[in-house]
């Protein structure tokens, strides 16, 4: 149709320029628009694949039977064995000559064990055992520890 108009108008220079511009724009639009669409789809493809994976995972999770999360089993503490172990630790430290250095930490560990897993009276009895020098208190605490171990035969 443009050619017919141009023939009728006698091919004026301005009309030829406008025709070429319109034809070039149409050709560019026919090539550039699909290229931009292709680029945009290529840019979004990873997100679409990820979205599909997430949807599939959600569907599989929803199909699983409802189960309450397993409660971690509380490990029971055998206080008697723990006390025997602590006594052996202290006796070994005393045999090596390191009793003065670790007596405080050792006493604190026993007191914590008895506070958490024993009775308040046992913890108090151990913590208040002995008077005088560190060695006297350590000997008294070892004696109380022997009594506690003897009382816990199970």
C-alpha positions as CSV (number, residue, x, y, z in Angstrom):
1,X,0.0,0.0,0.0
2,X,2.9,2.4,0.8
3,X,4.4,1.7,-2.7
4,X,1.1,2.6,-4.3
5,X,0.9,5.9,-2.4
6,X,4.5,6.7,-3.3
7,X,3.8,6.0,-7.0
8,X,0.8,8.2,-6.9
9,X,2.8,11.0,-5.1
10,X,5.7,10.7,-7.5
11,X,8.3,9.5,-5.0
12,X,8.9,12.6,-3.0
13,X,12.1,12.5,-1.0
14,X,10.4,13.0,2.4
15,X,8.0,10.2,1.7
16,X,10.8,7.8,0.8
17,X,12.6,8.6,4.0
18,X,9.5,8.1,6.0
19,X,8.8,4.8,4.2
20,X,12.3,3.4,4.8
21,X,12.1,4.5,8.4
22,X,8.7,2.7,8.9
23,X,10.0,-0.4,7.1
24,X,13.2,-0.5,9.1
25,X,11.3,0.0,12.4
26,X,8.9,-2.8,11.4
27,X,11.8,-5.1,10.6
28,X,13.6,-4.2,13.8
29,X,10.5,-4.8,15.8
30,X,10.1,-8.2,14.2
31,X,13.6,-9.2,15.1
32,X,14.3,-7.3,18.4
33,X,11.0,-8.1,20.2
34,X,11.3,-11.9,20.0
35,X,15.0,-11.6,20.9
36,X,14.2,-9.6,24.0
37,X,11.4,-12.0,25.0
38,X,13.9,-14.9,24.6
39,X,16.4,-13.1,26.7
40,X,13.8,-12.4,29.4
41,X,12.6,-16.0,29.5
42,X,16.2,-17.2,29.7
43,X,16.8,-14.9,32.6
44,X,13.7,-16.2,34.5
45,X,14.3,-19.9,33.8
46,X,16.4,-20.7,36.9
47,X,13.8,-19.1,39.2
48,X,10.9,-21.0,37.5
49,X,12.8,-24.3,37.8
50,X,13.5,-23.5,41.5
51,X,9.8,-22.6,42.0
52,X,8.7,-25.9,40.5
53,X,11.2,-27.8,42.7
54,X,9.9,-26.0,45.8
55,X,6.3,-26.8,44.9
56,X,7.2,-30.5,44.4
57,X,9.0,-30.6,47.7
58,X,6.0,-29.0,49.5
59,X,3.6,-31.6,48.0
60,X,5.8,-34.5,49.1
61,X,6.2,-33.0,52.6
62,X,2.4,-32.6,52.9
63,X,1.9,-36.2,51.9
64,X,4.0,-37.4,54.8
65,X,2.1,-38.6,57.9
66,X,2.0,-36.1,60.7
67,X,4.5,-37.2,63.3
68,X,5.5,-35.3,66.4
69,X,9.2,-34.7,66.5
70,X,11.0,-37.3,68.6
71,X,11.8,-35.9,72.0
72,X,15.5,-36.4,72.9
73,X,15.7,-39.1,75.5
74,X,17.1,-37.7,78.7
75,X,20.1,-39.7,79.5
76,X,19.8,-41.0,83.0
77,X,22.8,-40.4,85.3
78,X,24.0,-43.2,87.5
79,X,25.0,-41.0,90.4
80,X,26.8,-43.8,92.2
81,X,29.1,-44.5,89.3
82,X,29.7,-40.8,88.8
83,X,30.7,-40.5,92.4
84,X,33.0,-43.5,92.2
85,X,34.6,-42.0,89.1
86,X,35.1,-38.7,90.8
87,X,36.6,-40.4,93.8
88,X,39.1,-42.2,91.5
89,X,39.9,-38.9,89.8
90,X,40.7,-37.2,93.1
91,X,42.7,-40.2,94.4
92,X,44.7,-40.3,91.1
93,X,45.4,-36.5,91.4
94,X,46.5,-37.0,95.0
95,X,48.8,-39.8,94.0
96,X,50.4,-37.5,91.4
97,X,50.7,-34.7,93.9
98,X,48.2,-32.4,92.1
99,X,45.5,-32.6,94.8
100,X,45.9,-29.0,95.9
101,X,45.6,-27.7,92.3
102,X,42.3,-29.5,91.4
103,X,40.6,-29.9,94.7
104,X,38.4,-26.8,94.2
105,X,37.3,-27.9,90.7
106,X,36.8,-31.4,91.8
107,X,34.6,-30.3,94.7
108,X,32.6,-28.0,92.5
109,X,32.0,-30.9,90.0
110,X,30.8,-33.2,92.8
111,X,28.5,-30.5,94.3
112,X,27.0,-29.8,90.9
113,X,26.4,-33.5,90.3
114,X,24.7,-33.9,93.7
115,X,22.7,-30.7,93.2
116,X,21.4,-31.8,89.8
117,X,20.9,-35.6,90.3
118,X,21.1,-36.2,94.1
119,X,19.2,-34.9,97.0
120,X,19.6,-31.4,98.6
121,X,20.8,-33.0,101.8
122,X,23.5,-35.0,100.0
123,X,24.8,-31.9,98.3
124,X,24.8,-29.9,101.5
125,X,26.5,-32.8,103.4
126,X,29.3,-32.9,100.9
127,X,29.7,-29.1,100.5
128,X,29.9,-28.5,104.3
129,X,32.2,-31.5,105.1
130,X,35.4,-30.7,107.0
131,X,37.0,-27.6,108.5
132,X,40.5,-26.4,108.8
133,X,43.1,-26.8,106.1
134,X,42.4,-27.7,102.5
135,X,43.8,-31.2,103.2
136,X,41.4,-31.6,106.1
137,X,38.4,-30.5,104.1
138,X,39.5,-32.8,101.2
139,X,39.8,-35.8,103.5
140,X,36.4,-35.0,105.0
141,X,34.8,-34.7,101.6
142,X,36.4,-38.0,100.5
143,X,34.9,-39.6,103.6
144,X,31.4,-38.1,102.8
145,X,31.9,-39.3,99.2
146,X,32.6,-42.9,100.5
147,X,29.4,-42.7,102.6
148,X,27.3,-41.5,99.7
149,X,28.7,-44.3,97.5
150,X,27.9,-46.8,100.2
151,X,24.3,-45.4,100.5
152,X,23.7,-45.8,96.8
153,X,24.1,-49.5,96.2
154,X,22.2,-49.4,93.0
